[in-house]
């Protein structure tokens, strides 16, 4: 960190990015699955598709949060990846 940027600013920027990236990813997956379900006449309930994608988003948030916590606690990447990636 050679630039004069506070650690809090870096942390908040990374947090907002990973939350935004997950929401955009799972939002587009939800819209795509609803469109495909509609046009292909697959017959899945819309509520179930939305709940399934929301559950996947919650799990992705949990995994990303654990990894983000591990990368903030440990200063060596091998410890961070060993803890968060397990």
Biopython code that builds the backbone (N, CA, C, O; Angstrom):
import numpy as np
from Bio.PDB.StructureBuilder import StructureBuilder

atoms = [
    (1, "UNK", "N", (0.832, -1.169, 0.000)),
    (1, "UNK", "CA", (0.000, 0.000, 0.000)),
    (1, "UNK", "C", (0.888, 1.248, 0.000)),
    (1, "UNK", "O", (1.153, 1.849, 1.041)),
    (2, "UNK", "N", (1.323, 1.605, -1.167)),
    (2, "UNK", "CA", (2.191, 2.766, -1.278)),
    (2, "UNK", "C", (1.407, 4.058, -1.447)),
    (2, "UNK", "O", (1.948, 5.138, -1.207)),
    (3, "UNK", "N", (0.166, 3.975, -1.849)),
    (3, "UNK", "CA", (-0.654, 5.183, -2.012)),
    (3, "UNK", "C", (-1.171, 5.635, -0.648)),
    (3, "UNK", "O", (-1.374, 4.810, 0.243)),
    (4, "UNK", "N", (-1.384, 6.938, -0.481)),
    (4, "UNK", "CA", (-1.872, 7.429, 0.812)),
    (4, "UNK", "C", (-3.382, 7.210, 0.983)),
    (4, "UNK", "O", (-4.157, 8.162, 1.071)),
    (5, "UNK", "N", (-3.775, 5.942, 1.027)),
    (5, "UNK", "CA", (-5.178, 5.586, 1.183)),
    (5, "UNK", "C", (-5.323, 4.860, 2.519)),
    (5, "UNK", "O", (-4.554, 3.953, 2.837)),
    (6, "UNK", "N", (-6.319, 5.276, 3.287)),
    (6, "UNK", "CA", (-6.514, 4.645, 4.597)),
    (6, "UNK", "C", (-7.017, 3.214, 4.432)),
    (6, "UNK", "O", (-7.690, 2.882, 3.456)),
    (7, "UNK", "N", (-6.679, 2.388, 5.395)),
    (7, "UNK", "CA", (-7.100, 0.983, 5.350)),
    (7, "UNK", "C", (-8.617, 0.856, 5.382)),
    (7, "UNK", "O", (-9.183, -0.026, 4.737)),
    (8, "UNK", "N", (-9.270, 1.726, 6.124)),
    (8, "UNK", "CA", (-10.731, 1.691, 6.193)),
    (8, "UNK", "C", (-11.343, 1.947, 4.820)),
    (8, "UNK", "O", (-12.334, 1.312, 4.456)),
    (9, "UNK", "N", (-10.771, 2.859, 4.065)),
    (9, "UNK", "CA", (-11.265, 3.146, 2.721)),
    (9, "UNK", "C", (-11.098, 1.934, 1.814)),
    (9, "UNK", "O", (-12.005, 1.595, 1.055)),
    (10, "UNK", "N", (-9.951, 1.285, 1.890)),
    (10, "UNK", "CA", (-9.702, 0.091, 1.081)),
    (10, "UNK", "C", (-10.673, -1.016, 1.472)),
    (10, "UNK", "O", (-11.239, -1.679, 0.603)),
    (11, "UNK", "N", (-10.867, -1.218, 2.760)),
    (11, "UNK", "CA", (-11.761, -2.271, 3.245)),
    (11, "UNK", "C", (-13.198, -2.016, 2.814)),
    (11, "UNK", "O", (-13.875, -2.934, 2.351)),
    (12, "UNK", "N", (-13.666, -0.803, 2.957)),
    (12, "UNK", "CA", (-15.035, -0.485, 2.558)),
    (12, "UNK", "C", (-15.224, -0.621, 1.047)),
    (12, "UNK", "O", (-16.266, -1.092, 0.592)),
    (13, "UNK", "N", (-14.235, -0.217, 0.283)),
    (13, "UNK", "CA", (-14.320, -0.354, -1.165)),
    (13, "UNK", "C", (-14.384, -1.819, -1.569)),
    (13, "UNK", "O", (-15.193, -2.191, -2.418)),
    (14, "UNK", "N", (-13.544, -2.652, -0.972)),
    (14, "UNK", "CA", (-13.561, -4.081, -1.284)),
    (14, "UNK", "C", (-14.874, -4.727, -0.860)),
    (14, "UNK", "O", (-15.409, -5.578, -1.572)),
    (15, "UNK", "N", (-15.392, -4.326, 0.296)),
    (15, "UNK", "CA", (-16.655, -4.882, 0.777)),
    (15, "UNK", "C", (-17.805, -4.513, -0.148)),
    (15, "UNK", "O", (-18.611, -5.369, -0.512)),
    (16, "UNK", "N", (-17.882, -3.257, -0.524)),
    (16, "UNK", "CA", (-18.948, -2.827, -1.422)),
    (16, "UNK", "C", (-18.841, -3.511, -2.781)),
    (16, "UNK", "O", (-19.856, -3.849, -3.391)),
    (17, "UNK", "N", (-17.624, -3.713, -3.252)),
    (17, "UNK", "CA", (-17.447, -4.375, -4.545)),
    (17, "UNK", "C", (-17.907, -5.821, -4.477)),
    (17, "UNK", "O", (-18.636, -6.279, -5.357)),
    (18, "UNK", "N", (-17.491, -6.550, -3.440)),
    (18, "UNK", "CA", (-17.869, -7.964, -3.429)),
    (18, "UNK", "C", (-19.356, -8.147, -3.185)),
    (18, "UNK", "O", (-19.940, -9.102, -3.696)),
    (19, "UNK", "N", (-19.986, -7.267, -2.424)),
    (19, "UNK", "CA", (-21.437, -7.338, -2.250)),
    (19, "UNK", "C", (-22.139, -6.991, -3.561)),
    (19, "UNK", "O", (-23.064, -7.688, -3.979)),
    (20, "UNK", "N", (-21.703, -5.924, -4.200)),
    (20, "UNK", "CA", (-22.307, -5.527, -5.465)),
    (20, "UNK", "C", (-22.130, -6.564, -6.555)),
    (20, "UNK", "O", (-23.055, -6.824, -7.325)),
    (21, "UNK", "N", (-20.950, -7.157, -6.626)),
    (21, "UNK", "CA", (-20.687, -8.171, -7.645)),
    (21, "UNK", "C", (-21.576, -9.396, -7.437)),
    (21, "UNK", "O", (-22.102, -9.951, -8.402)),
    (22, "UNK", "N", (-21.745, -9.817, -6.189)),
    (22, "UNK", "CA", (-22.609, -10.964, -5.922)),
    (22, "UNK", "C", (-24.063, -10.654, -6.241)),
    (22, "UNK", "O", (-24.761, -11.483, -6.824)),
    (23, "UNK", "N", (-24.522, -9.473, -5.866)),
    (23, "UNK", "CA", (-25.918, -9.109, -6.124)),
    (23, "UNK", "C", (-26.177, -9.021, -7.631)),
    (23, "UNK", "O", (-27.201, -9.508, -8.110)),
    (24, "UNK", "N", (-25.269, -8.411, -8.372)),
    (24, "UNK", "CA", (-25.445, -8.307, -9.826)),
    (24, "UNK", "C", (-25.407, -9.690, -10.471)),
    (24, "UNK", "O", (-26.214, -9.982, -11.354)),
    (25, "UNK", "N", (-24.485, -10.536, -10.045)),
    (25, "UNK", "CA", (-24.367, -11.877, -10.608)),
    (25, "UNK", "C", (-25.627, -12.697, -10.369)),
    (25, "UNK", "O", (-26.190, -13.267, -11.304)),
    (26, "UNK", "N", (-26.070, -12.756, -9.113)),
    (26, "UNK", "CA", (-27.231, -13.571, -8.809)),
    (26, "UNK", "C", (-28.527, -12.918, -9.288)),
    (26, "UNK", "O", (-29.501, -13.615, -9.571)),
    (27, "UNK", "N", (-28.547, -11.602, -9.380)),
    (27, "UNK", "CA", (-29.705, -10.926, -9.956)),
    (27, "UNK", "C", (-29.865, -11.263, -11.430)),
    (27, "UNK", "O", (-30.970, -11.543, -11.895)),
    (28, "UNK", "N", (-28.754, -11.234, -12.164)),
    (28, "UNK", "CA", (-28.830, -11.584, -13.587)),
    (28, "UNK", "C", (-29.157, -13.058, -13.782)),
    (28, "UNK", "O", (-29.854, -13.416, -14.731)),
    (29, "UNK", "N", (-28.659, -13.919, -12.892)),
    (29, "UNK", "CA", (-29.018, -15.341, -12.982)),
    (29, "UNK", "C", (-30.501, -15.553, -12.722)),
    (29, "UNK", "O", (-31.134, -16.383, -13.375)),
    (30, "UNK", "N", (-31.059, -14.812, -11.773)),
    (30, "UNK", "CA", (-32.483, -14.940, -11.469)),
    (30, "UNK", "C", (-33.327, -14.479, -12.648)),
    (30, "UNK", "O", (-34.272, -15.162, -13.044)),
    (31, "UNK", "N", (-32.990, -13.330, -13.205)),
    (31, "UNK", "CA", (-33.741, -12.818, -14.356)),
    (31, "UNK", "C", (-33.631, -13.778, -15.534)),
    (31, "UNK", "O", (-34.623, -14.045, -16.212)),
    (32, "UNK", "N", (-32.440, -14.294, -15.779)),
    (32, "UNK", "CA", (-32.245, -15.224, -16.885)),
    (32, "UNK", "C", (-33.038, -16.504, -16.680)),
    (32, "UNK", "O", (-33.668, -17.000, -17.614)),
    (33, "UNK", "N", (-33.014, -17.042, -15.469)),
    (33, "UNK", "CA", (-33.759, -18.282, -15.224)),
    (33, "UNK", "C", (-35.264, -18.058, -15.338)),
    (33, "UNK", "O", (-35.984, -18.943, -15.800)),
    (34, "UNK", "N", (-35.747, -16.894, -14.927)),
    (34, "UNK", "CA", (-37.176, -16.601, -15.079)),
    (34, "UNK", "C", (-37.562, -16.444, -16.549)),
    (34, "UNK", "O", (-38.620, -16.913, -16.970)),
    (35, "UNK", "N", (-36.701, -15.783, -17.329)),
    (35, "UNK", "CA", (-36.980, -15.629, -18.759)),
    (35, "UNK", "C", (-36.953, -16.971, -19.489)),
    (35, "UNK", "O", (-37.830, -17.257, -20.303)),
    (36, "UNK", "N", (-35.955, -17.782, -19.199)),
    (36, "UNK", "CA", (-35.868, -19.095, -19.844)),
    (36, "UNK", "C", (-37.053, -19.956, -19.434)),
    (36, "UNK", "O", (-37.620, -20.669, -20.262)),
    (37, "UNK", "N", (-37.426, -19.893, -18.173)),
    (37, "UNK", "CA", (-38.582, -20.654, -17.693)),
    (37, "UNK", "C", (-39.856, -20.212, -18.422)),
    (37, "UNK", "O", (-40.706, -21.036, -18.757)),
    (38, "UNK", "N", (-39.975, -18.923, -18.659)),
    (38, "UNK", "CA", (-41.175, -18.412, -19.327)),
    (38, "UNK", "C", (-41.216, -18.805, -20.806)),
    (38, "UNK", "O", (-42.230, -19.308, -21.289)),
    (39, "UNK", "N", (-40.117, -18.575, -21.519)),
    (39, "UNK", "CA", (-40.109, -18.825, -22.959)),
    (39, "UNK", "C", (-40.017, -20.306, -23.315)),
    (39, "UNK", "O", (-40.542, -20.722, -24.348)),
    (40, "UNK", "N", (-39.369, -21.099, -22.487)),
    (40, "UNK", "CA", (-39.262, -22.528, -22.759)),
    (40, "UNK", "C", (-40.461, -23.286, -22.221)),
    (40, "UNK", "O", (-40.615, -24.482, -22.468)),
    (41, "UNK", "N", (-41.306, -22.585, -21.486)),
    (41, "UNK", "CA", (-42.489, -23.194, -20.866)),
    (41, "UNK", "C", (-42.101, -24.438, -20.068)),
    (41, "UNK", "O", (-42.701, -25.503, -20.212)),
    (42, "UNK", "N", (-41.092, -24.274, -19.230)),
    (42, "UNK", "CA", (-40.583, -25.388, -18.431)),
    (42, "UNK", "C", (-41.538, -25.764, -17.302)),
    (42, "UNK", "O", (-41.574, -26.917, -16.874)),
    (43, "UNK", "N", (-42.299, -24.806, -16.829)),
    (43, "UNK", "CA", (-43.308, -25.120, -15.827)),
    (43, "UNK", "C", (-42.848, -24.990, -14.385)),
    (43, "UNK", "O", (-43.568, -25.403, -13.477)),
    (44, "UNK", "N", (-41.680, -24.433, -14.150)),
    (44, "UNK", "CA", (-41.228, -24.232, -12.780)),
    (44, "UNK", "C", (-41.968, -23.050, -12.175)),
    (44, "UNK", "O", (-42.288, -22.089, -12.874)),
    (45, "UNK", "N", (-42.235, -23.117, -10.899)),
    (45, "UNK", "CA", (-42.882, -22.002, -10.213)),
    (45, "UNK", "C", (-41.889, -20.855, -10.076)),
    (45, "UNK", "O", (-40.734, -21.062, -9.701)),
    (46, "UNK", "N", (-42.342, -19.652, -10.379)),
    (46, "UNK", "CA", (-41.461, -18.486, -10.309)),
    (46, "UNK", "C", (-40.948, -18.269, -8.896)),
    (46, "UNK", "O", (-39.789, -17.906, -8.697)),
    (47, "UNK", "N", (-41.811, -18.492, -7.920)),
    (47, "UNK", "CA", (-41.417, -18.307, -6.521)),
    (47, "UNK", "C", (-40.272, -19.245, -6.154)),
    (47, "UNK", "O", (-39.347, -18.845, -5.446)),
    (48, "UNK", "N", (-40.324, -20.473, -6.622)),
    (48, "UNK", "CA", (-39.277, -21.445, -6.303)),
    (48, "UNK", "C", (-37.949, -21.046, -6.953)),
    (48, "UNK", "O", (-36.893, -21.182, -6.336)),
    (49, "UNK", "N", (-37.996, -20.557, -8.192)),
    (49, "UNK", "CA", (-36.764, -20.113, -8.853)),
    (49, "UNK", "C", (-36.129, -18.935, -8.122)),
    (49, "UNK", "O", (-34.911, -18.881, -7.952)),
    (50, "UNK", "N", (-36.967, -17.991, -7.690)),
    (50, "UNK", "CA", (-36.444, -16.830, -6.970)),
    (50, "UNK", "C", (-35.870, -17.263, -5.618)),
    (50, "UNK", "O", (-34.795, -16.805, -5.227)),
    (51, "UNK", "N", (-36.572, -18.133, -4.909)),
    (51, "UNK", "CA", (-36.078, -18.612, -3.609)),
    (51, "UNK", "C", (-34.790, -19.404, -3.761)),
    (51, "UNK", "O", (-33.888, -19.287, -2.931)),
    (52, "UNK", "N", (-34.696, -20.203, -4.805)),
    (52, "UNK", "CA", (-33.477, -20.976, -5.049)),
    (52, "UNK", "C", (-32.281, -20.054, -5.290)),
    (52, "UNK", "O", (-31.206, -20.263, -4.729)),
    (53, "UNK", "N", (-32.475, -19.044, -6.120)),
    (53, "UNK", "CA", (-31.386, -18.104, -6.385)),
    (53, "UNK", "C", (-31.058, -17.262, -5.160)),
    (53, "UNK", "O", (-29.893, -16.935, -4.933)),
    (54, "UNK", "N", (-32.067, -16.904, -4.364)),
    (54, "UNK", "CA", (-31.799, -16.159, -3.135)),
    (54, "UNK", "C", (-31.012, -17.003, -2.139)),
    (54, "UNK", "O", (-30.123, -16.489, -1.460)),
    (55, "UNK", "N", (-31.326, -18.281, -2.045)),
    (55, "UNK", "CA", (-30.571, -19.182, -1.171)),
    (55, "UNK", "C", (-29.126, -19.325, -1.621)),
    (55, "UNK", "O", (-28.211, -19.353, -0.799)),
    (56, "UNK", "N", (-28.927, -19.417, -2.929)),
    (56, "UNK", "CA", (-27.561, -19.492, -3.459)),
    (56, "UNK", "C", (-26.797, -18.202, -3.180)),
    (56, "UNK", "O", (-25.601, -18.236, -2.891)),
    (57, "UNK", "N", (-27.488, -17.063, -3.266)),
    (57, "UNK", "CA", (-26.861, -15.778, -2.942)),
    (57, "UNK", "C", (-26.456, -15.735, -1.474)),
    (57, "UNK", "O", (-25.369, -15.257, -1.148)),
    (58, "UNK", "N", (-27.310, -16.226, -0.590)),
    (58, "UNK", "CA", (-26.988, -16.234, 0.840)),
    (58, "UNK", "C", (-25.768, -17.110, 1.130)),
    (58, "UNK", "O", (-24.918, -16.745, 1.942)),
    (59, "UNK", "N", (-25.685, -18.251, 0.475)),
    (59, "UNK", "CA", (-24.528, -19.131, 0.665)),
    (59, "UNK", "C", (-23.260, -18.473, 0.117)),
    (59, "UNK", "O", (-22.198, -18.558, 0.735)),
    (60, "UNK", "N", (-23.370, -17.823, -1.036)),
    (60, "UNK", "CA", (-22.212, -17.133, -1.603)),
    (60, "UNK", "C", (-21.752, -15.997, -0.695)),
    (60, "UNK", "O", (-20.551, -15.778, -0.537)),
    (61, "UNK", "N", (-22.710, -15.266, -0.089)),
    (61, "UNK", "CA", (-22.356, -14.220, 0.878)),
    (61, "UNK", "C", (-21.617, -14.816, 2.073)),
    (61, "UNK", "O", (-20.642, -14.240, 2.556)),
    (62, "UNK", "N", (-22.080, -15.962, 2.545)),
    (62, "UNK", "CA", (-21.433, -16.592, 3.697)),
    (62, "UNK", "C", (-19.995, -16.980, 3.370)),
    (62, "UNK", "O", (-19.079, -16.680, 4.135)),
    (63, "UNK", "N", (-19.795, -17.648, 2.231)),
    (63, "UNK", "CA", (-18.445, -18.043, 1.844)),
    (63, "UNK", "C", (-17.550, -16.834, 1.597)),
    (63, "UNK", "O", (-16.391, -16.820, 2.014)),
    (64, "UNK", "N", (-18.078, -15.831, 0.927)),
    (64, "UNK", "CA", (-17.285, -14.630, 0.656)),
    (64, "UNK", "C", (-16.948, -13.896, 1.948)),
    (64, "UNK", "O", (-15.848, -13.362, 2.092)),
    (65, "UNK", "N", (-17.886, -13.866, 2.884)),
    (65, "UNK", "CA", (-17.636, -13.219, 4.167)),
    (65, "UNK", "C", (-16.560, -13.929, 4.973)),
    (65, "UNK", "O", (-15.712, -13.288, 5.594)),
    (66, "UNK", "N", (-16.597, -15.253, 4.959)),
    (66, "UNK", "CA", (-15.578, -16.023, 5.673)),
    (66, "UNK", "C", (-14.201, -15.764, 5.064)),
    (66, "UNK", "O", (-13.223, -15.578, 5.789)),
    (67, "UNK", "N", (-14.125, -15.753, 3.745)),
    (67, "UNK", "CA", (-12.852, -15.511, 3.071)),
    (67, "UNK", "C", (-12.371, -14.082, 3.305)),
    (67, "UNK", "O", (-11.178, -13.850, 3.496)),
    (68, "UNK", "N", (-13.296, -13.127, 3.289)),
    (68, "UNK", "CA", (-12.928, -11.734, 3.528)),
    (68, "UNK", "C", (-12.420, -11.552, 4.958)),
    (68, "UNK", "O", (-11.452, -10.827, 5.187)),
    (69, "UNK", "N", (-13.065, -12.203, 5.909)),
    (69, "UNK", "CA", (-12.615, -12.142, 7.300)),
    (69, "UNK", "C", (-11.227, -12.753, 7.444)),
    (69, "UNK", "O", (-10.359, -12.187, 8.110)),
    (70, "UNK", "N", (-11.021, -13.903, 6.822)),
    (70, "UNK", "CA", (-9.715, -14.563, 6.921)),
    (70, "UNK", "C", (-8.620, -13.708, 6.290)),
    (70, "UNK", "O", (-7.502, -13.661, 6.805)),
    (71, "UNK", "N", (-8.923, -13.035, 5.187)),
    (71, "UNK", "CA", (-7.897, -12.208, 4.554)),
    (71, "UNK", "C", (-7.606, -10.952, 5.369)),
    (71, "UNK", "O", (-6.517, -10.387, 5.268)),
    (72, "UNK", "N", (-8.564, -10.516, 6.170)),
    (72, "UNK", "CA", (-8.329, -9.354, 7.025)),
    (72, "UNK", "C", (-7.599, -9.695, 8.312)),
    (72, "UNK", "O", (-6.873, -8.864, 8.858)),
    (73, "UNK", "N", (-7.787, -10.912, 8.798)),
    (73, "UNK", "CA", (-7.174, -11.306, 10.071)),
    (73, "UNK", "C", (-5.717, -11.704, 9.880)),
    (73, "UNK", "O", (-4.854, -11.287, 10.654)),
    (74, "UNK", "N", (-5.435, -12.508, 8.856)),
    (74, "UNK", "CA", (-4.082, -13.023, 8.659)),
    (74, "UNK", "C", (-3.306, -12.146, 7.691)),
    (74, "UNK", "O", (-3.866, -11.605, 6.737)),
    (75, "UNK", "N", (-2.014, -12.012, 7.947)),
    (75, "UNK", "CA", (-1.187, -11.192, 7.063)),
    (75, "UNK", "C", (-0.419, -12.032, 6.042)),
    (75, "UNK", "O", (0.222, -11.469, 5.155)),
    (76, "UNK", "N", (-0.465, -13.331, 6.139)),
    (76, "UNK", "CA", (0.166, -14.198, 5.149)),
    (76, "UNK", "C", (-0.924, -14.849, 4.301)),
    (76, "UNK", "O", (-1.934, -15.322, 4.822)),
    (77, "UNK", "N", (-0.703, -14.866, 2.994)),
    (77, "UNK", "CA", (-1.737, -15.399, 2.107)),
    (77, "UNK", "C", (-1.951, -16.893, 2.321)),
    (77, "UNK", "O", (-3.066, -17.378, 2.130)),
    (78, "UNK", "N", (-0.918, -17.637, 2.713)),
    (78, "UNK", "CA", (-1.096, -19.067, 2.927)),
    (78, "UNK", "C", (-2.021, -19.320, 4.116)),
    (78, "UNK", "O", (-2.801, -20.272, 4.092)),
    (79, "UNK", "N", (-1.949, -18.488, 5.152)),
    (79, "UNK", "CA", (-2.858, -18.639, 6.287)),
    (79, "UNK", "C", (-4.264, -18.195, 5.927)),
    (79, "UNK", "O", (-5.240, -18.819, 6.342)),
    (80, "UNK", "N", (-4.372, -17.127, 5.161)),
    (80, "UNK", "CA", (-5.669, -16.630, 4.725)),
    (80, "UNK", "C", (-6.383, -17.646, 3.842)),
    (80, "UNK", "O", (-7.557, -17.943, 4.060)),
    (81, "UNK", "N", (-5.686, -18.176, 2.854)),
    (81, "UNK", "CA", (-6.293, -19.150, 1.958)),
    (81, "UNK", "C", (-6.548, -20.466, 2.665)),
    (81, "UNK", "O", (-7.532, -21.144, 2.369)),
    (82, "UNK", "N", (-5.681, -20.839, 3.591)),
    (82, "UNK", "CA", (-5.877, -22.077, 4.337)),
    (82, "UNK", "C", (-7.081, -22.013, 5.247)),
    (82, "UNK", "O", (-7.770, -23.015, 5.436)),
    (83, "UNK", "N", (-7.343, -20.854, 5.811)),
    (83, "UNK", "CA", (-8.490, -20.698, 6.708)),
    (83, "UNK", "C", (-9.779, -20.463, 5.935)),
    (83, "UNK", "O", (-10.774, -21.150, 6.167)),
    (84, "UNK", "N", (-9.772, -19.515, 5.033)),
    (84, "UNK", "CA", (-10.982, -19.174, 4.307)),
    (84, "UNK", "C", (-11.335, -20.141, 3.211)),
    (84, "UNK", "O", (-12.508, -20.286, 2.869)),
    (85, "UNK", "N", (-10.357, -20.799, 2.658)),
    (85, "UNK", "CA", (-10.607, -21.721, 1.549)),
    (85, "UNK", "C", (-10.955, -23.128, 1.970)),
    (85, "UNK", "O", (-11.294, -23.955, 1.123)),
    (86, "UNK", "N", (-10.883, -23.420, 3.233)),
    (86, "UNK", "CA", (-11.161, -24.789, 3.704)),
    (86, "UNK", "C", (-12.617, -25.036, 3.881)),
    (86, "UNK", "O", (-13.014, -26.135, 4.270)),
]
sb = StructureBuilder()
sb.init_structure("model")
sb.init_model(0)
sb.init_chain("A")
sb.init_seg("    ")
for serial, (resi, resn, name, xyz) in enumerate(atoms, 1):
    if name == "N":
        sb.init_residue(resn, " ", resi, " ")
    sb.init_atom(name, np.array(xyz, "f"), 0.0, 1.0, " ", f" {name:<3s}", serial, name[0])
structure = sb.get_structure()
